[in-house]
Amino acid sequence: MWHQRRPGVPPHIDPPPRPLRVLSLDGGGVRGIISLIILEQIMHEVAPNARPCEWFDLIGGTSTGGLIAIMLGRLRMTIPECIAAYRELAQEVFDVDAVRVAVNLRNGAKFSGTKLQQAVEKVVNRHKGRTSTKMWDNPEHRSANELACRTFVVAIPGCDVPRPAKLFRTYNNRFQRHTADDCQIWEAARATSCAPSFFPEIQVDGVYYSDGGLGYNNPTKLLLQEAQSLWGPDQRIGCLLSIGTGSVDSFMTRFNDPLDVLKSVGIFKRMALNCDAVHQEMKSDQLVAPFYYRFNPTMDEHVSLDEWKKIRELENVAWQYLATNSWKVAAFAGAMRGR
């Protein structure tokens, strides 16, 4: 009967037994730890020790949010596991001395794409047993007790130009004639994380990709569109959770190399404005507002995408924000539990 009422939705999409729950994760470099701390507290209120993949039907993220989406959705990690892996990954990728940065800049980026690849591969190997695991979450490779959580990350074909987003998916979306991506997880992670001047571009299946934050740093609108294309526009959404990595001001970052300033400030200012524009659009949409929740703290200090040594400070920003927004966390937890 569910499919008869939705003739446009293909039969491979299972009817959800309840309103949908979707999770959107912003980009923001090391500030992604803020998203994780906030999500950890939210999930503690919803169901202590629960994995996000057990509660959300669809998770999507951009850049650092894409890395987190992969860990929580595709790798089905717990939030404490994700936080530990995130701290380790940030140090391995960004702990680079000035000499190495200068060498890297000869290739057009401050940091090594190979180091990022190796750091992601280490996490994948730890949780899947092999580094070559693909984005496609093949049902035949899942155990009976492993829940499927559809996951995607956002990248941009080309560099620094307005282009449609490329979603690297773990699932088939036949209604839109998109198949799950056959690339390896580390390739999708690199594609969504190629912030200009920070990491070099990556070629996947003959196409060069840049950081999805160039136009979709806040992927909430893409999450909504993807959910509607998967389950049909009349399928009720119970919770649309969007988590940011800090206020707009925090995107106006410091740069160690003067040559990066003119190019990078404009890029990251555009990322910041994109985040707020999407938030305002979601908040003002009367059809979306009743189930839309946004958590994004304001920051006093500018923190660059690569300042991994400030992770503890960023965690404190998240905890201070949660302390003054406990009512909002409780409200969302109630909505998640169906109250």
KOLMARSE-287791 format. One record per residue (C-alpha): x, y, z; residue in three letters; residue number from 1. Coordinates in Angstrom, 2 decimals, padded with zeros to 5 digits. Layout:
NODE         X         Y         Z   rest    nr
NODE         X         Y         Z    ALA   NUM
...
END
This chain:
NODE         X         Y         Z   rest    nr
NODE    000.00    000.00    000.00    MET     1
NODE    002.86    002.39    000.80    TRP     2
NODE    004.29    002.01   -002.70    HIS     3
NODE    000.85    002.22   -004.32    GLN     4
NODE    000.43    005.67   -002.76    ARG     5
NODE    003.89    006.69   -004.09    ARG     6
NODE    004.02    005.59   -007.73    PRO     7
NODE    007.20    007.57   -008.39    GLY     8
NODE    009.24    005.86   -005.66    VAL     9
NODE    011.04    002.68   -006.82    PRO    10
NODE    010.22   -000.58   -005.02    PRO    11
NODE    013.77   -001.03   -003.69    HIS    12
NODE    013.13    001.76   -001.15    ILE    13
NODE    011.73    000.23    002.01    ASP    14
NODE    008.87    002.16    003.62    PRO    15
NODE    010.09    003.67    006.91    PRO    16
NODE    008.01    002.61    009.93    PRO    17
NODE    008.12    006.16    011.31    ARG    18
NODE    008.89    009.73    010.21    PRO    19
NODE    012.38    010.14    008.74    LEU    20
NODE    015.38    011.30    010.72    ARG    21
NODE    018.21    012.97    008.79    VAL    22
NODE    021.52    014.46    009.92    LEU    23
NODE    023.49    017.24    008.20    SER    24
NODE    027.11    018.06    009.12    LEU    25
NODE    028.84    021.31    008.09    ASP    26
NODE    032.42    021.68    006.95    GLY    27
NODE    035.03    023.56    008.98    GLY    28
NODE    038.33    021.71    009.31    GLY    29
NODE    039.39    020.89    012.88    VAL    30
NODE    036.28    022.71    014.11    ARG    31
NODE    034.44    019.51    013.24    GLY    32
NODE    035.20    018.43    016.82    ILE    33
NODE    032.52    020.92    017.86    ILE    34
NODE    029.95    019.00    015.82    SER    35
NODE    030.98    015.73    017.43    LEU    36
NODE    030.76    017.03    021.00    ILE    37
NODE    027.32    018.50    020.32    ILE    38
NODE    026.11    015.33    018.64    LEU    39
NODE    027.47    013.22    021.50    GLU    40
NODE    025.38    015.14    024.03    GLN    41
NODE    022.31    015.04    021.81    ILE    42
NODE    022.55    011.28    021.36    MET    43
NODE    023.12    010.84    025.11    HIS    44
NODE    019.77    012.56    025.65    GLU    45
NODE    018.09    010.50    022.94    VAL    46
NODE    019.43    007.08    023.91    ALA    47
NODE    022.64    006.64    025.92    PRO    48
NODE    025.32    004.54    024.15    ASN    49
NODE    023.33    004.48    020.90    ALA    50
NODE    025.12    004.78    017.56    ARG    51
NODE    023.86    007.55    015.24    PRO    52
NODE    023.58    004.98    012.42    CYS    53
NODE    020.90    003.23    014.51    GLU    54
NODE    018.73    006.34    014.72    TRP    55
NODE    019.24    008.30    011.50    PHE    56
NODE    017.97    007.16    008.10    ASP    57
NODE    020.27    009.48    006.13    LEU    58
NODE    023.53    011.25    007.07    ILE    59
NODE    025.29    013.74    004.81    GLY    60
NODE    028.30    015.97    005.29    GLY    61
NODE    030.71    018.33    003.60    THR    62
NODE    034.50    018.43    004.08    SER    63
NODE    035.20    017.64    007.74    THR    64
NODE    031.47    016.96    008.08    GLY    65
NODE    031.87    014.46    005.27    GLY    66
NODE    034.66    012.66    007.13    LEU    67
NODE    032.44    012.49    010.21    ILE    68
NODE    029.48    011.29    008.14    ALA    69
NODE    031.61    008.45    006.76    ILE    70
NODE    032.76    007.41    010.22    MET    71
NODE    029.30    007.53    011.78    LEU    72
NODE    027.25    006.28    008.83    GLY    73
NODE    029.39    004.14    006.55    ARG    74
NODE    031.73    002.74    009.23    LEU    75
NODE    028.98    002.68    011.89    ARG    76
NODE    031.30    003.99    014.58    MET    77
NODE    030.18    005.15    018.01    THR    78
NODE    030.64    008.84    018.76    ILE    79
NODE    033.45    008.24    021.32    PRO    80
NODE    035.25    006.13    018.69    GLU    81
NODE    034.75    008.91    016.16    CYS    82
NODE    036.04    011.60    018.53    ILE    83
NODE    039.18    009.58    019.29    ALA    84
NODE    039.79    008.89    015.59    ALA    85
NODE    039.14    012.55    014.72    TYR    86
NODE    041.71    013.83    017.21    ARG    87
NODE    044.28    011.36    015.90    GLU    88
NODE    043.54    012.16    012.27    LEU    89
NODE    043.78    015.93    012.84    ALA    90
NODE    047.21    015.61    014.43    GLN    91
NODE    048.55    013.25    011.77    GLU    92
NODE    047.41    015.51    008.92    VAL    93
NODE    048.03    019.01    010.30    PHE    94
NODE    051.09    018.56    012.55    ASP    95
NODE    053.52    019.88    009.95    VAL    96
NODE    056.47    022.20    010.49    ASP    97
NODE    057.06    025.37    008.48    ALA    98
NODE    059.69    023.74    006.26    VAL    99
NODE    057.32    020.97    005.20    ARG   100
NODE    054.53    023.52    004.58    VAL   101
NODE    056.88    025.45    002.31    ALA   102
NODE    057.71    022.27    000.40    VAL   103
NODE    054.04    021.38    000.10    ASN   104
NODE    053.16    024.85   -001.16    LEU   105
NODE    055.36    024.22   -004.20    ARG   106
NODE    052.62    021.79   -005.23    ASN   107
NODE    049.93    024.37   -004.55    GLY   108
NODE    048.69    023.20   -001.13    ALA   109
NODE    049.82    023.57    002.48    LYS   110
NODE    049.18    019.95    003.46    PHE   111
NODE    049.73    016.52    001.99    SER   112
NODE    046.86    014.72    000.32    GLY   113
NODE    048.76    011.48    000.83    THR   114
NODE    048.85    012.00    004.60    LYS   115
NODE    045.10    012.58    004.64    LEU   116
NODE    044.58    009.46    002.55    GLN   117
NODE    046.71    007.36    004.89    GLN   118
NODE    044.95    008.72    007.98    ALA   119
NODE    041.53    007.86    006.54    VAL   120
NODE    042.75    004.43    005.42    GLU   121
NODE    043.92    003.72    008.96    LYS   122
NODE    040.44    004.42    010.33    VAL   123
NODE    038.78    002.35    007.59    VAL   124
NODE    041.14   -000.57    008.18    ASN   125
NODE    040.52   -000.45    011.92    ARG   126
NODE    036.74   -000.72    011.50    HIS   127
NODE    036.41   -002.71    008.27    LYS   128
NODE    039.55   -004.84    008.22    GLY   129
NODE    040.88   -003.54    004.90    ARG   130
NODE    041.82   -000.11    003.56    THR   131
NODE    040.27   -000.71    000.14    SER   132
NODE    036.66   -000.74    001.41    THR   133
NODE    034.34    001.01   -001.04    LYS   134
NODE    031.77    003.71   -000.46    MET   135
NODE    029.00    001.41   -001.66    TRP   136
NODE    027.49   -000.25    001.39    ASP   137
NODE    026.79   -003.57   -000.31    ASN   138
NODE    024.02   -005.43    001.62    PRO   139
NODE    025.76   -008.73    000.84    GLU   140
NODE    028.77   -007.60    002.86    HIS   141
NODE    026.76   -006.63    005.95    ARG   142
NODE    025.99   -008.95    008.81    SER   143
NODE    022.37   -009.53    009.74    ALA   144
NODE    022.58   -007.26    012.80    ASN   145
NODE    024.21   -004.32    010.98    GLU   146
NODE    021.74   -001.59    010.16    LEU   147
NODE    022.03    000.30    006.88    ALA   148
NODE    022.39    004.05    007.29    CYS   149
NODE    022.41    005.79    003.92    ARG   150
NODE    025.36    008.18    003.83    THR   151
NODE    026.78    010.69    001.36    PHE   152
NODE    029.56    013.27    001.21    VAL   153
NODE    029.62    016.41   -000.93    VAL   154
NODE    032.32    017.42   -003.40    ALA   155
NODE    032.58    019.87   -006.31    ILE   156
NODE    033.80    018.91   -009.81    PRO   157
NODE    036.53    021.39   -010.71    GLY   158
NODE    037.81    024.22   -008.51    CYS   159
NODE    036.46    027.54   -007.21    ASP   160
NODE    033.55    027.85   -009.64    VAL   161
NODE    029.80    027.49   -009.04    PRO   162
NODE    028.99    023.94   -010.08    ARG   163
NODE    026.38    021.36   -009.09    PRO   164
NODE    027.37    019.23   -006.15    ALA   165
NODE    028.62    015.70   -006.59    LYS   166
NODE    027.26    013.36   -003.91    LEU   167
NODE    029.43    010.32   -003.20    PHE   168
NODE    026.78    007.86   -002.02    ARG   169
NODE    026.86    004.59   -000.10    THR   170
NODE    023.49    003.59   -001.59    TYR   171
NODE    021.53    003.48   -004.82    ASN   172
NODE    019.11    006.27   -005.60    ASN   173
NODE    017.42    004.87   -008.67    ARG   174
NODE    014.64    007.45   -008.64    PHE   175
NODE    017.32    009.99   -009.58    GLN   176
NODE    019.24    007.35   -011.60    ARG   177
NODE    022.25    007.56   -009.29    HIS   178
NODE    024.09    004.43   -008.28    THR   179
NODE    026.19    003.92   -005.17    ALA   180
NODE    029.76    005.05   -005.73    ASP   181
NODE    032.24    002.31   -006.49    ASP   182
NODE    035.24    004.36   -005.37    CYS   183
NODE    037.10    003.58   -002.17    GLN   184
NODE    036.12    005.37    001.02    ILE   185
NODE    039.41    007.27    001.20    TRP   186
NODE    038.80    008.68   -002.31    GLU   187
NODE    035.41    010.08   -001.33    ALA   188
NODE    036.94    011.45    001.87    ALA   189
NODE    039.72    013.18   -000.08    ARG   190
NODE    037.26    014.57   -002.63    ALA   191
NODE    035.04    016.21   -000.02    THR   192
NODE    038.05    017.60    001.89    SER   193
NODE    040.07    019.31   -000.86    CYS   194
NODE    039.85    022.84    000.55    ALA   195
NODE    041.71    025.09   -001.93    PRO   196
NODE    045.23    026.02   -000.76    SER   197
NODE    044.98    023.43    002.03    PHE   198
NODE    044.86    020.12    000.10    PHE   199
NODE    045.50    019.29   -003.55    PRO   200
NODE    042.65    018.23   -005.78    GLU   201
NODE    041.99    014.54   -006.31    ILE   202
NODE    040.97    012.72   -009.47    GLN   203
NODE    038.23    010.09   -009.09    VAL   204
NODE    037.07    008.18   -012.17    ASP   205
NODE    038.67    010.75   -014.45    GLY   206
NODE    037.15    013.82   -012.75    VAL   207
NODE    039.01    016.28   -010.52    TYR   208
NODE    037.20    017.28   -007.33    TYR   209
NODE    037.48    020.09   -004.81    SER   210
NODE    036.07    020.64   -001.34    ASP   211
NODE    032.25    020.62   -001.30    GLY   212
NODE    032.43    023.66    000.96    GLY   213
NODE    032.97    025.86   -002.11    LEU   214
NODE    029.20    025.93   -002.54    GLY   215
NODE    027.71    023.49   -000.05    TYR   216
NODE    029.51    023.97    003.25    ASN   217
NODE    026.13    023.58    004.94    ASN   218
NODE    024.60    020.58    003.13    PRO   219
NODE    021.22    020.69    004.91    THR   220
NODE    019.30    021.61    001.77    LYS   221
NODE    020.93    018.72   -000.09    LEU   222
NODE    019.91    016.36    002.74    LEU   223
NODE    016.31    017.47    002.45    LEU   224
NODE    016.31    017.10   -001.33    GLN   225
NODE    017.97    013.67   -001.14    GLU   226
NODE    015.47    012.41    001.47    ALA   227
NODE    012.57    013.54   -000.69    GLN   228
NODE    014.02    011.90   -003.79    SER   229
NODE    014.58    008.62   -001.90    LEU   230
NODE    011.29    008.27   -000.07    TRP   231
NODE    009.00    010.60   -002.00    GLY   232
NODE    008.03    014.24   -001.37    PRO   233
NODE    005.03    013.30    000.78    ASP   234
NODE    006.98    011.11    003.20    GLN   235
NODE    006.95    012.86    006.54    ARG   236
NODE    010.26    014.00    008.05    ILE   237
NODE    010.27    013.92    011.83    GLY   238
NODE    013.71    015.44    012.48    CYS   239
NODE    016.14    017.34    010.29    LEU   240
NODE    019.22    017.93    012.43    LEU   241
NODE    021.86    020.38    011.18    SER   242
NODE    025.09    020.84    013.14    ILE   243
NODE    027.61    023.58    012.40    GLY   244
NODE    031.27    024.05    013.31    THR   245
NODE    031.13    027.60    014.65    GLY   246
NODE    029.65    030.98    013.80    SER   247
NODE    030.18    032.90    010.56    VAL   248
NODE    032.98    034.99    012.05    ASP   249
NODE    035.08    031.90    012.69    SER   250
NODE    035.50    031.37    008.97    PHE   251
NODE    037.56    034.56    008.62    MET   252
NODE    040.75    032.72    009.43    THR   253
NODE    044.40    033.51    009.94    ARG   254
NODE    046.88    032.44    007.30    PHE   255
NODE    050.56    031.69    007.80    ASN   256
NODE    051.48    032.32    004.18    ASP   257
NODE    050.71    035.80    002.77    PRO   258
NODE    050.35    034.33   -000.71    LEU   259
NODE    047.24    032.44    000.45    ASP   260
NODE    045.37    035.46    001.75    VAL   261
NODE    043.78    036.97   -001.35    LEU   262
NODE    042.55    033.64   -002.66    LYS   263
NODE    041.61    031.94    000.60    SER   264
NODE    039.82    034.75    002.45    VAL   265
NODE    037.31    035.10   -000.37    GLY   266
NODE    036.78    031.35   -000.56    ILE   267
NODE    036.16    030.83    003.14    PHE   268
NODE    034.04    033.95    003.49    LYS   269
NODE    031.82    032.47    000.78    ARG   270
NODE    031.69    029.18    002.70    MET   271
NODE    030.57    031.01    005.82    ALA   272
NODE    027.89    032.99    004.05    LEU   273
NODE    026.67    029.79    002.43    ASN   274
NODE    026.17    028.16    005.85    CYS   275
NODE    024.09    031.02    007.19    ASP   276
NODE    022.11    031.45    003.97    ALA   277
NODE    021.03    027.79    004.01    VAL   278
NODE    020.14    028.04    007.69    HIS   279
NODE    017.99    031.12    007.12    GLN   280
NODE    016.26    029.44    004.18    GLU   281
NODE    015.44    026.33    006.22    MET   282
NODE    014.30    028.36    009.23    LYS   283
NODE    011.99    030.55    007.15    SER   284
NODE    010.41    027.66    005.19    ASP   285
NODE    007.09    027.03    006.95    GLN   286
NODE    007.00    023.44    005.68    LEU   287
NODE    010.48    022.68    007.02    VAL   288
NODE    010.67    024.77    010.21    ALA   289
NODE    008.52    022.45    012.40    PRO   290
NODE    011.05    019.59    012.15    PHE   291
NODE    014.25    021.61    011.56    TYR   292
NODE    016.87    021.91    014.34    TYR   293
NODE    020.17    023.78    014.00    ARG   294
NODE    023.03    023.72    016.53    PHE   295
NODE    025.91    026.10    015.82    ASN   296
NODE    027.83    028.00    018.54    PRO   297
NODE    029.19    031.51    018.23    THR   298
NODE    032.95    031.76    018.62    MET   299
NODE    034.95    034.70    019.97    ASP   300
NODE    038.28    033.64    018.46    GLU   301
NODE    039.06    032.97    014.83    HIS   302
NODE    040.22    029.37    014.44    VAL   303
NODE    041.67    028.24    011.13    SER   304
NODE    040.78    024.95    009.51    LEU   305
NODE    044.15    023.45    010.39    ASP   306
NODE    044.76    024.57    014.01    GLU   307
NODE    044.62    021.09    015.49    TRP   308
NODE    046.39    022.15    018.68    LYS   309
NODE    043.27    024.12    019.60    LYS   310
NODE    041.01    021.07    019.63    ILE   311
NODE    040.65    021.19    023.44    ARG   312
NODE    039.62    024.84    023.23    GLU   313
NODE    037.10    023.99    020.54    LEU   314
NODE    035.68    021.22    022.73    GLU   315
NODE    035.20    023.80    025.49    ASN   316
NODE    033.34    026.04    023.04    VAL   317
NODE    030.95    023.16    022.37    ALA   318
NODE    030.42    022.39    026.07    TRP   319
NODE    029.76    026.04    026.91    GLN   320
NODE    027.25    026.20    024.08    TYR   321
NODE    025.52    023.05    025.31    LEU   322
NODE    025.35    024.40    028.86    ALA   323
NODE    023.28    027.35    027.67    THR   324
NODE    021.20    025.37    025.19    ASN   325
NODE    020.19    022.33    027.25    SER   326
NODE    016.51    023.10    026.61    TRP   327
NODE    017.12    022.93    022.87    LYS   328
NODE    018.92    019.59    023.18    VAL   329
NODE    016.03    018.22    025.28    ALA   330
NODE    013.50    019.46    022.71    ALA   331
NODE    015.31    017.73    019.87    PHE   332
NODE    015.75    014.52    021.88    ALA   333
NODE    012.02    014.47    022.52    GLY   334
NODE    011.32    014.86    018.82    ALA   335
NODE    013.73    012.04    017.99    MET   336
NODE    011.98    009.75    020.43    ARG   337
NODE    008.63    010.66    018.93    GLY   338
NODE    007.29    012.76    021.79    ARG   339
END
